[in-house]
Amino acid sequence: MADVFLIAGEDQITNVLLEGISIEQVLTSVVDTCSFSIKNVQPSEGDEIIVELSGVRMFAGIIDSVNLARTVGGLHIWDVTAQDYTFQLNRRLVVETYEGQTADWIAKDIILKYGQGLFTTDHVRPGAPTVSIILFDYMAPSDCFKKLAEYCGWEWFVDYSRDVWFFDPAEEPAYLTATLNDSAPFRNLKHSVDTAGLRNRVYVRGGTMLSAPFVYEIKADGAARTWPLPHKPHNLTMQISGAGVIVGTEGVDKEEAVAFLVNVNEKYVKASKQTVTPTNGATLTFSYRYDLDVITTVDDLQSQAALAGVQGGDGVYEHVIVDKALSTIEAAEAAGMADLRQNSNPKVRGSFETEMPGWMPGQYVSIDLPDRGIQNTFMIQKVTLTPLTPDLWTYQVSYGGRLVGIPDVLQSLVSAQKAGINVTTLLNKLVYGTEGLSFGDQLVTQAGQLPFYIESSREELLDQTPYTVTRIEDVQADFQSGTLTNVQANTDGSLSITTGNSGNRVQQLSLSGLGSVDQTRIGWEAMAGTLAEDQFLTLNDAWDDVGGSGTVTKFIYYDGTATDGVCLRCAGGMVWNCMKTLIPFDATKVYVIKARIRQSVDPTAGGAACFVGVEGLAADGLTLINAAGADAHTGQYFYASNGTPLTVAGGWQTFTGYVKGYSDSPTVTTYPNPASPGPVKTGVAFIRPVVVVNHDGGNGTADIDFTVLEFPGDVVIETNLSTDGGGTWQGWQAATNGAKCRA
């Protein structure tokens, strides 16, 4: 019997009934299964099972069914079935869209995001075709891999160590070939040849792809304002006699904002209402791409030649594949090649039984039985294991499908041919050509009247000098009795404060004149507003990773605890993100930098510290200026977080820091108080947000919810209070709308 029969980590070899064991191993992605009967111990659905014979793992997977079969006295016997680890892989559903990525990259990304940390990708081979676009809408990972494999003509499966294989079967090394002849112990040999479904030329009709850039030129007649195009254009640009013009999309862009409008579906370009009609003789040049049908052909010349020798004629059997999801010639050829591998030779099916061990799906078996008319090499499709005795197992081996060499019906013909023949040839039915036309002309410029008239216009240079603060106070007695009844922000940028009696006190300040306000009286950050912000709703190119790890993976992660339900996940390495947007630095203003971060996976190597702040740049917008004046990303103004260690237990943390003014020797530390902002090095002309996670060299996972650089927007109002009718005053104290001015 089996050396090891682990169920949920416990060896149950003494409780498993010999006669009930059956293990079925199947080629590639078809799920392997195991069934058995067990006494005394009832397993649970979801338990892991591992079966080993002589140290070789013959099955590993997850129990999916447990049923009470019978009861004998006080003895209970359960029938159990299990599937390989594909069952466990499918616990999560994939919701992703991929565009312009190779199939092997997509396979690795699915395991990274949905493999639950249990599965590896050591055997995901590189070199798969590029997938133009593919959508997985709540699909099980196994269905995703099947869809990918069908797209590019590859195969996949999950082995007994939870490693995912994704490979080109034509390139993957085979197992050692086993031999079956008259001296081998076997029985019940069955063998058949079937020519149904035979094809050795496959036409593939896919969807559409974009053409190479196409140039279409016509002459203006001085009257037409609409011009038809020969194709539905994509990415259209337009020139009039060599000068570029702005083209929008009809129904999408505002007509008054562009010079011309293109209608893709109706295939025309027209002039906007305000655009002058092109003059007679002007050259209109349209450059664009258009849709091309994806059509290609693949042939198995060896099969065609062999069949021609046996049957006469050209030996060609044709077939067509129609799949609109194939959007590149590369993908169409891969799909055709996959079909040829399955069907270009007559199908052979056979099986036999033996007690000789060492059989597995994907292995080649060389059968040398001339007395039965079988002398060829075949691929094993399925192996079913059942115990004959505790120490002897029976292997039922099924072979056929894809062949190595030529099937039996063609063997005698091909063995007589010694000339080398290419196994497969790709014939692309697309024919490319170019046409050219040279001509000369003279440009004539003619003034034209626009379709509307301007009655008058005016230009002036506005004064950008900040307004000074104006205080208006009637008499002190107006404030000796009464309440503060209203605080109003006016549309002209001023702030009005009104008391409950006939008197009033008004303080006015401009939106641009905050620096001249007497802050012992009133402070109003009227310039409040966002300067640079990223809520990470999508994966964008707004950041440069200037010092991150090469092993890190960044992607948008959906999480209900994030502010907008999504965040940027940084997995497996350090990220040093600097925003590309440069903000002009005004030393008289207060800036606030904020970020919300958490550690979702603690590192097993390296650190988990985070840094949040701003980088300083010189007036050229390129040279960095850190706190020491050096051109370096290190030593910058990490005023919100300066190396704060993060842990999973700490959850989300919001870091806030304030920046204002210059200093010849700024100190890099945190500045969480707006009343005491941190300065930057003298000479800084621009600032930009910077966020560092998984520092230094950590292999954990950190999530960034948002990053924002803005002006603070608080209003502080103070009132001078008197308790003796104006004889003495207590000084300016904080007040709110409705607060009493007199105690």
C-alpha positions in Angstrom: 0.0 0.0 0.0 1.1 3.7 -0.1 4.0 4.7 2.0 2.3 7.8 3.2 -1.5 8.8 3.1 -1.7 12.2 4.8 -5.1 13.7 5.6 -5.0 17.1 7.2 -1.4 16.5 8.2 -2.1 13.1 9.9 -1.0 9.8 8.4 -4.1 7.6 8.0 -2.5 4.7 6.1 -3.8 2.2 8.6 -7.4 3.4 8.2 -7.7 3.7 4.4 -9.2 0.6 2.8 -7.1 -1.0 0.1 -9.8 -1.9 -2.3 -11.3 1.6 -2.4 -8.2 3.6 -3.6 -8.2 5.0 -7.1 -5.9 7.9 -8.4 -6.5 9.4 -11.8 -3.7 11.5 -13.3 -4.6 13.4 -16.5 -2.5 15.4 -19.0 -2.1 19.2 -18.4 -5.0 21.3 -17.2 -7.6 18.5 -16.7 -8.1 18.1 -12.9 -6.5 15.0 -11.3 -8.7 13.1 -8.8 -8.4 10.7 -6.0 -11.1 8.5 -4.4 -10.8 6.1 -1.4 -12.7 4.7 1.5 -11.7 5.2 5.2 -12.7 3.7 8.5 -12.8 5.0 12.0 -11.8 8.6 11.0 -14.2 11.0 9.2 -12.3 13.5 7.1 -13.8 17.0 6.4 -14.4 18.7 3.1 -11.4 21.1 2.5 -8.8 18.9 4.2 -5.5 18.5 2.4 -4.5 15.0 1.2 -1.1 13.8 0.1 -0.3 10.3 -1.2 3.3 9.1 -1.7 4.7 5.8 -3.0 8.3 5.1 -2.3 9.0 8.7 -1.6 7.3 9.9 -4.9 4.2 12.1 -4.6 1.5 10.4 -6.6 -1.3 12.8 -5.6 -1.9 16.0 -3.6 -5.0 18.1 -3.4 -8.1 19.0 -1.4 -11.0 16.8 -0.3 -14.3 17.9 -1.9 -16.7 15.2 -0.9 -17.2 13.0 2.2 -20.2 10.5 2.4 -21.0 7.9 5.0 -21.1 4.7 2.9 -22.0 2.0 5.4 -22.0 1.1 9.1 -20.9 -2.4 10.3 -21.6 -2.7 14.0 -19.8 0.2 15.6 -17.6 0.7 12.6 -18.3 3.6 10.2 -16.9 3.7 6.6 -16.8 6.9 4.6 -16.3 7.3 0.8 -14.1 10.2 0.0 -13.2 12.1 -3.2 -10.5 14.7 -3.7 -9.3 17.0 -6.5 -5.8 18.3 -7.1 -4.8 21.8 -5.9 -6.8 23.4 -8.8 -9.8 23.1 -6.4 -8.0 25.3 -3.9 -6.8 27.8 -6.5 -10.4 28.5 -7.5 -11.4 29.8 -4.1 -10.9 33.4 -5.4 -12.5 35.0 -8.4 -10.4 37.2 -10.8 -11.7 40.6 -11.8 -9.1 42.1 -14.1 -8.6 43.7 -17.5 -5.2 43.3 -19.2 -4.0 45.2 -22.3 -0.8 45.0 -24.2 0.8 42.4 -21.8 2.4 39.0 -22.6 0.3 35.9 -21.5 3.1 34.7 -19.2 3.1 38.1 -17.4 -0.6 38.0 -17.0 -0.4 34.4 -15.5 2.1 35.6 -12.9 0.0 38.6 -12.1 -3.1 36.5 -11.5 -1.2 34.2 -9.1 0.4 37.2 -7.3 -3.0 38.8 -6.7 -5.3 35.8 -6.3 -3.0 32.9 -5.4 -3.7 33.5 -1.6 0.0 33.3 -1.0 -0.1 29.5 -1.5 0.9 29.1 -5.1 4.2 29.7 -6.9 5.0 30.5 -10.6 8.4 28.8 -11.0 7.3 27.0 -14.2 5.6 29.9 -15.9 7.8 30.1 -19.0 8.7 33.4 -20.7 8.1 34.2 -24.4 4.3 33.9 -24.6 2.5 36.0 -27.2 1.3 39.5 -26.3 -2.4 39.8 -25.5 -3.9 42.9 -27.1 -6.7 43.0 -24.5 -8.4 40.3 -22.3 -11.2 40.6 -19.7 -11.7 38.4 -16.7 -15.2 39.2 -15.2 -15.4 37.3 -11.9 -13.8 34.2 -13.4 -12.1 31.3 -11.5 -8.3 31.4 -11.9 -8.4 28.0 -13.7 -10.8 29.4 -16.3 -8.6 32.4 -16.7 -5.5 30.2 -17.4 -7.7 28.1 -19.8 -8.7 31.3 -21.7 -5.1 32.5 -21.8 -3.8 29.1 -23.0 -6.5 28.9 -25.8 -5.5 32.5 -26.8 -1.8 31.7 -27.4 -1.8 27.9 -28.0 0.0 27.0 -24.7 -0.9 24.6 -21.9 -1.1 24.9 -18.1 -1.6 22.9 -14.9 -1.0 23.0 -11.2 1.5 20.4 -9.9 1.4 18.5 -6.6 3.6 21.2 -5.0 1.2 24.1 -5.8 3.4 25.4 -8.5 1.6 26.7 -11.6 3.0 25.5 -15.0 2.2 27.7 -18.1 4.2 26.7 -21.1 4.5 26.1 -24.9 4.2 22.3 -25.3 6.4 22.4 -28.4 9.3 23.9 -26.3 8.9 22.1 -22.9 11.4 19.2 -22.4 9.7 15.8 -22.3 10.0 13.1 -19.6 12.2 10.1 -20.4 10.6 7.9 -23.0 9.3 4.5 -21.7 9.3 1.4 -23.9 6.6 -1.2 -24.3 7.5 -4.4 -26.2 6.9 -8.2 -26.0 9.3 -8.5 -23.1 7.4 -6.0 -20.9 4.7 -7.2 -18.5 1.4 -5.7 -19.8 -2.1 -6.8 -20.6 -5.4 -5.7 -22.2 -3.8 -3.6 -25.0 -6.3 -1.6 -27.0 -5.3 0.5 -30.1 -7.3 2.4 -32.7 -6.7 5.0 -35.5 -9.3 7.7 -36.2 -9.0 10.1 -39.2 -12.2 12.0 -38.3 -11.4 15.7 -37.8 -8.1 15.5 -39.6 -6.7 18.9 -40.8 -3.3 20.0 -41.8 -4.1 23.5 -43.0 -5.9 25.9 -40.7 -7.3 29.3 -41.7 -7.6 31.7 -38.7 -10.1 34.5 -38.9 -9.8 36.8 -35.9 -11.1 40.2 -35.0 -9.5 43.4 -36.1 -6.2 45.2 -35.5 -5.0 48.7 -36.3 -3.1 49.3 -39.6 0.2 51.0 -40.0 -0.1 54.8 -40.1 -2.0 55.8 -43.3 -1.8 59.2 -45.1 -4.8 60.5 -47.2 -4.5 63.8 -49.1 -7.0 65.8 -51.0 -7.2 69.3 -52.5 -9.6 71.9 -51.1 -12.0 73.5 -53.6 -12.6 76.7 -51.5 -16.2 75.7 -50.8 -16.5 72.3 -49.2 -16.4 72.2 -45.4 -16.9 68.4 -45.0 -14.6 65.8 -46.4 -15.3 62.0 -46.5 -12.6 59.5 -45.6 -12.0 56.0 -47.1 -11.9 54.3 -43.6 -13.0 54.6 -40.1 -10.1 56.6 -38.6 -8.3 56.0 -35.4 -5.9 58.6 -33.8 -6.5 61.1 -36.7 -4.3 64.2 -37.2 -4.7 66.8 -39.8 -2.6 69.4 -41.7 -3.6 72.2 -44.1 -0.7 72.8 -46.5 1.8 71.5 -43.9 0.4 73.4 -40.9 -1.1 71.3 -38.1 -4.7 72.0 -36.9 -6.6 70.9 -33.8 -9.1 68.1 -34.5 -11.8 67.0 -32.0 -14.3 64.2 -32.0 -17.9 65.1 -33.0 -20.3 64.6 -30.1 -17.5 64.5 -27.6 -15.5 67.7 -27.9 -17.0 71.2 -27.9 -17.1 72.6 -31.4 -15.9 76.1 -30.3 -12.8 74.6 -28.7 -11.4 72.9 -31.9 -10.9 73.9 -35.5 -12.2 70.6 -37.1 -14.4 67.7 -36.0 -14.0 64.0 -37.0 -17.0 61.6 -37.1 -15.4 58.1 -36.8 -18.5 56.0 -37.5 -19.6 58.1 -40.5 -16.1 58.5 -41.8 -15.8 62.2 -42.4 -14.1 65.4 -41.1 -15.8 68.8 -41.1 -14.8 72.4 -40.3 -16.1 73.9 -37.0 -18.5 76.8 -37.3 -15.9 79.4 -36.4 -13.2 78.0 -38.8 -12.4 79.7 -42.1 -13.1 77.5 -45.1 -9.8 76.2 -46.6 -8.8 78.1 -49.7 -9.1 76.6 -53.2 -6.0 74.5 -53.9 -4.9 74.0 -50.2 -3.7 70.5 -49.5 -5.6 68.7 -46.7 -3.5 65.9 -45.2 -5.2 63.3 -42.9 -3.0 60.8 -41.0 -4.6 58.0 -39.1 -4.8 54.2 -38.5 -7.8 52.1 -39.6 -9.2 48.6 -38.8 -7.6 45.6 -40.5 -9.1 42.1 -40.4 -6.9 39.5 -38.6 -6.5 36.7 -41.1 -3.7 34.2 -41.3 -2.9 30.6 -42.4 -0.8 27.8 -40.8 0.2 24.5 -42.6 1.7 21.2 -41.5 3.7 20.4 -44.6 4.9 17.0 -43.3 1.4 15.8 -42.7 0.3 17.1 -46.2 3.2 15.3 -47.9 2.6 12.1 -46.1 -1.1 12.0 -46.9 -0.4 12.9 -50.5 1.8 9.9 -50.8 -0.8 7.5 -49.3 -4.0 9.0 -50.8 -2.9 11.0 -53.8 -3.6 14.6 -54.6 -2.0 17.3 -52.5 -2.8 15.7 -49.1 -4.3 19.0 -47.8 -7.2 18.9 -45.3 -8.5 22.4 -44.6 -10.2 23.9 -41.5 -11.2 27.4 -40.3 -11.1 28.9 -36.9 -13.2 32.0 -36.2 -12.4 33.8 -33.0 -13.1 37.6 -32.8 -11.0 37.8 -29.6 -7.8 37.3 -31.6 -6.6 40.8 -32.3 -3.1 40.3 -33.5 -1.5 38.1 -36.2 0.8 36.7 -33.5 -2.2 35.5 -31.4 -4.0 34.1 -34.5 -0.9 32.1 -35.6 -0.5 30.7 -32.1 -4.2 29.6 -32.1 -3.7 27.9 -35.5 -0.5 26.1 -34.4 -2.3 24.8 -31.3 -5.1 23.4 -33.5 -2.5 21.7 -35.8 -0.8 20.1 -32.8 -4.1 18.5 -31.9 -5.4 17.5 -35.4 -2.7 17.5 -38.1 -2.3 13.7 -37.9 -4.8 10.9 -37.6 -5.8 10.5 -34.0 -4.5 7.4 -32.2 -6.1 6.2 -29.0 -4.9 3.2 -27.0 -4.6 1.8 -23.5 -3.0 -1.0 -21.6 -2.5 -2.3 -18.0 0.7 -3.1 -16.2 2.2 -3.4 -12.7 5.4 -1.8 -13.9 5.7 1.6 -12.1 7.0 4.9 -13.5 4.1 6.1 -15.8 2.8 9.7 -15.8 0.8 11.9 -18.1 2.9 13.9 -20.6 5.5 11.0 -20.8 6.2 9.4 -24.2 5.8 5.7 -24.6 7.5 3.9 -27.5 5.5 0.8 -28.5 7.4 -1.8 -30.5 4.8 -4.5 -31.3 5.2 -5.3 -35.0 3.1 -8.5 -34.8 0.2 -6.2 -33.8 1.0 -3.5 -36.4 2.1 -0.9 -33.8 5.5 0.6 -34.1 5.5 4.2 -33.0 5.9 6.7 -30.2 2.9 8.2 -28.4 2.1 10.6 -25.6 0.5 9.3 -22.4 -2.8 11.1 -21.8 -4.0 9.6 -18.5 -2.8 7.2 -15.8 -5.2 5.5 -13.3 -3.6 3.9 -10.2 -5.3 1.3 -8.1 -3.6 -1.0 -5.5 -3.5 -4.7 -6.3 -1.8 -5.6 -3.0 -0.5 -3.4 -0.2 2.9 -3.4 -2.0 1.8 -3.7 -5.7 -0.1 -1.2 -7.7 -1.8 -1.5 -11.1 -1.3 1.3 -13.7 -4.0 1.7 -16.4 -2.2 3.8 -19.1 -4.1 5.7 -21.8 -2.1 7.1 -24.7 -2.7 8.9 -28.0 -3.7 12.4 -28.9 -0.6 14.3 -29.9 1.9 12.1 -31.6 5.7 12.1 -31.9 6.6 11.3 -35.5 4.1 10.1 -38.1 1.1 7.8 -37.2 1.0 4.2 -38.2 -1.0 4.7 -41.3 1.8 6.9 -42.8 4.9 5.2 -41.3 6.0 3.2 -44.3 5.8 6.1 -46.6 7.7 8.6 -44.6 10.5 6.3 -43.5 11.4 5.9 -47.2 11.8 9.7 -47.6 15.2 11.0 -46.5 14.9 14.6 -47.6 14.4 17.1 -44.8 11.0 18.8 -44.5 10.1 21.7 -42.4 7.5 20.5 -40.0 5.4 23.7 -40.0 5.2 26.8 -42.2 3.4 30.0 -41.5 1.7 31.7 -44.5 0.4 35.1 -43.8 -2.3 36.1 -46.3 -1.9 39.8 -45.7 -0.3 41.5 -48.7 1.4 44.9 -48.0 2.3 47.5 -50.6 3.0 51.2 -51.1 2.0 53.7 -53.7 3.5 57.2 -54.1 2.6 60.4 -56.0 4.9 63.4 -56.4 3.6 66.8 -57.4 4.4 70.5 -57.0 2.2 73.4 -56.3 2.3 77.0 -55.2 0.6 78.1 -52.0 -1.8 81.0 -52.4 -3.0 82.7 -49.2 -6.4 84.3 -49.2 -8.0 86.2 -46.3 -11.5 85.0 -45.3 -14.3 86.4 -43.2 -15.1 84.3 -40.1 -18.8 83.3 -39.7 -19.3 85.7 -36.8 -18.5 89.4 -36.0 -16.8 90.9 -33.0 -18.4 94.1 -31.8 -15.6 95.2 -29.5 -12.7 93.8 -27.4 -10.5 95.0 -24.6 -7.1 94.1 -23.1 -5.5 95.2 -19.9 -2.8 94.1 -17.5 -4.2 93.4 -14.1 -2.3 94.6 -11.0 -1.0 91.5 -9.1 0.1 93.5 -6.1 -1.5 92.0 -2.9 -4.1 94.3 -1.3 -3.4 95.5 2.2 -5.7 94.9 5.1 -8.3 97.5 5.8 -9.8 97.9 9.3 -13.0 99.9 9.8 -14.2 100.6 13.3 -16.9 103.1 14.1 -16.4 103.8 17.9 -15.2 101.7 20.7 -18.6 102.0 22.4 -20.1 99.9 19.6 -18.3 96.9 21.0 -18.8 97.6 24.7 -22.2 95.9 24.6 -23.5 93.3 22.1 -22.7 90.0 20.5 -20.8 88.8 17.5 -23.7 88.0 15.2 -22.2 87.3 11.8 -19.0 86.2 10.1 -19.2 86.4 6.3 -16.7 85.5 3.6 -17.4 87.8 0.7 -17.1 87.1 -3.0 -14.4 89.8 -3.4 -12.1 87.9 -1.0 -12.9 90.0 2.1 -14.2 88.8 5.5 -16.9 90.8 7.4 -17.6 90.6 11.1 -20.8 92.2 12.5 -22.1 92.8 16.1 -25.7 92.8 17.3 -26.0 96.6 18.0 -26.0 99.4 15.5 -22.2 99.6 15.4 -20.1 97.2 13.4 -16.5 96.3 12.9 -15.3 95.1 9.5 -12.0 93.6 8.6 -11.3 93.1 5.0 -8.5 91.1 3.3 -7.7 90.0 -0.2 -7.4 86.3 -1.2 -3.8 87.2 -2.2 -2.9 89.4 0.7 -2.8 86.9 3.6 0.8 87.7 4.4 -0.1 91.3 5.6 -2.9 90.3 8.0 -2.5 91.1 11.7 -2.7 87.6 13.0 -3.2 88.7 16.5 -6.6 89.9 15.3 -7.7 87.6 12.5 -6.1 84.9 10.4 -7.7 83.6 7.3 -6.0 81.0 5.0 -8.0 82.2 2.1 -5.7 80.5 -0.4 -6.8 77.0 0.8 -6.9 74.5 -2.0 -5.2 71.4 -3.4 -1.9 71.8 -5.3 -1.1 68.2 -6.0 -3.1 65.1 -5.2 -3.4 61.4 -6.0 -6.2 59.3 -4.6 -4.8 56.3 -6.6 -8.2 55.5 -8.2 -6.2 54.1 -11.2 -2.6 53.1 -11.8 -1.1 56.2 -13.4 2.3 57.7 -14.4 2.1 60.7 -12.1 5.1 59.4 -10.1 8.7 58.5 -10.6 10.1 55.6 -8.5 13.6 57.1 -8.0 15.1 54.5 -5.6 12.7 51.6 -5.3 13.5 47.8 -5.4 13.5 46.0 -8.7 11.4 43.2 -7.2 8.5 45.4 -6.2 5.1 45.0 -7.8 2.7 48.0 -7.8 -1.0 47.7 -8.6 -4.4 49.2 -7.6 -5.9 47.2 -4.7 -9.6 47.3 -3.8 -10.3 47.7 -0.1 -13.4 49.0 1.7 -11.3 50.6 4.5 -9.5 52.9 2.0 -10.9 56.4 1.6 -12.3 55.8 -1.9 -12.4 52.0 -1.7 -9.0 51.7 -3.5 -5.4 52.2 -2.7 -1.9 51.7 -4.3 -0.4 48.4 -3.1 3.4 48.1 -3.1 4.3 44.4 -2.7 7.7 42.8 -2.3 10.1 45.7 -2.2 10.9 49.3 -1.4 9.1 52.2 -3.2 10.6 55.7 -3.4 7.8 57.7 -5.2 8.4 61.3 -6.2 5.5 63.1 -8.0 6.3 64.5 -11.4 4.3 67.7 -10.8 6.4 70.7 -9.6 4.8 73.3 -7.4 6.3 76.8 -7.3 7.4 77.5 -3.7 6.2 80.8 -2.0 8.1 81.2 1.2 5.3 83.4 2.6 2.7 80.7 2.4 2.1 77.7 4.6 1.9 74.3 2.8 0.6 71.0 4.3 1.6 67.6 3.0 -0.6 64.6 3.9 -0.6 60.9 3.3 -2.5 57.9 4.6 -0.5 54.6 4.7 -0.6 51.2 6.3 1.5 48.0 6.3 -0.6 45.1 5.1 2.2 42.4 5.2 5.1 42.7 7.6 8.6 42.1 6.0 10.6 38.9 6.5 13.7 40.8 5.4 14.6 44.5 5.5 12.6 47.3 7.1 9.0 48.7 7.1 9.6 52.4 7.7 7.8 55.1 5.8 8.8 58.7 4.9 6.4 61.4 3.8 7.3 65.0 2.9 8.4 67.2 0.0 11.4 67.4 -2.3 13.1 70.7 -3.0 14.3 71.6 -6.5 16.2 74.6 -7.9 14.9 77.1 -10.4 15.9 74.9 -13.4 13.3 72.3 -12.2 15.9 69.5 -12.4 18.6 70.1 -9.7 17.5 68.7 -6.3 18.2 70.7 -3.1 18.0 68.7 0.1 18.4 70.1 3.7 22.2 70.0 3.3 22.1 71.7 -0.1 23.0 68.5 -2.0 21.5 67.3 -5.3 20.1 64.0 -3.8 16.8 62.4 -3.1 18.0 61.5 0.4 17.9 64.1 3.2 14.9 65.8 1.8 12.1 67.5 3.8 10.3 64.5 5.4 8.2 66.8 7.6 5.1 64.5 7.9 6.9 61.2 8.6 10.6 60.8 9.0 11.2 57.1 9.1 8.1 56.0 11.1 8.1 52.1 11.4 4.9 50.5 10.3 3.3 47.2 11.3 0.2 45.3 10.2 -1.2 45.7 13.7 -0.9 49.5 13.4 -3.5 49.7 10.6 -4.0 52.9 8.6 -2.1 55.9 9.8 -2.4 59.5 8.5 0.8 61.6 8.4 0.6 65.4 8.3 3.4 68.0 8.1 3.6 71.8 7.5 6.2 73.7 5.4 6.9 77.4 5.2 9.8 79.7 4.7 13.6 79.4 4.1 16.5 78.5 6.3 20.2 78.2 5.6 20.3 75.1 7.8 16.9 73.4 8.1 16.5 70.5 10.5 14.9 67.3 9.0 12.3 66.2 11.5 8.5 66.1 11.7 6.5 69.4 11.8 2.9 68.5 12.7 1.9 71.9 14.1 0.7 74.6 11.6 1.9 77.3 14.0 5.5 75.9 13.7 6.0 74.8 10.1 9.4 73.5 8.9 11.5 75.6 6.5 13.3 74.5 3.3 16.9 75.2 2.2 17.4 78.7 0.8 17.4 78.5 -3.0 14.5 76.0 -3.3 12.2 77.2 -6.1 9.9 74.2 -6.5 8.6 71.5 -4.3 6.8 68.2 -4.9 5.4 65.4 -2.8 7.6 62.4 -1.9 6.5 59.1 -0.3 8.8 56.2 0.7 7.5 52.8 2.0 9.1 49.4 2.9 12.4 51.3 3.8 15.1 50.1 3.9 15.0 47.3 1.4 12.0 45.6 3.0 10.1 42.7 1.2 6.8 43.4 2.9 3.6 45.0 1.4 2.5 48.6 2.1 -0.7 50.3 0.9 -0.9 54.1 0.1 -4.5 55.4 0.4 -3.8 59.0 -0.8 -1.2 61.7 -1.0 -2.0 65.5 -1.1 -0.1 68.7 -1.0 -2.3 71.8 -0.3 -2.8 75.1 1.5 -4.5 74.8 4.9 -7.9 76.5 5.0 -8.7 77.5 8.6 -10.3 80.8 9.8 -9.4 82.1 13.2 -11.3 85.1 14.7 -10.5 86.9 17.9 -12.6 89.4 19.9 -11.3 92.0 22.4 -13.4 91.6 25.5 -14.2 94.1 28.3 -15.8 93.3 31.7 -16.3 96.9 33.0 -18.0 98.7 30.1 -14.9 99.6 28.3 -12.8 100.9 31.1 -10.3 98.0 30.7 -9.9 95.4 28.0 -8.9 91.7 28.4 -7.2 91.6 25.0 -8.1 89.7 21.9 -9.5 86.2 22.6 -10.9 83.5 20.4 -14.6 84.0 19.5 -17.2 82.1 17.4 -20.3 83.2 15.6 -22.7 84.3 18.4 -20.1 84.6 21.1 -20.6 87.5 23.5 -18.3 90.4 23.2 -19.0 91.6 26.8 -18.7 89.4 29.8 
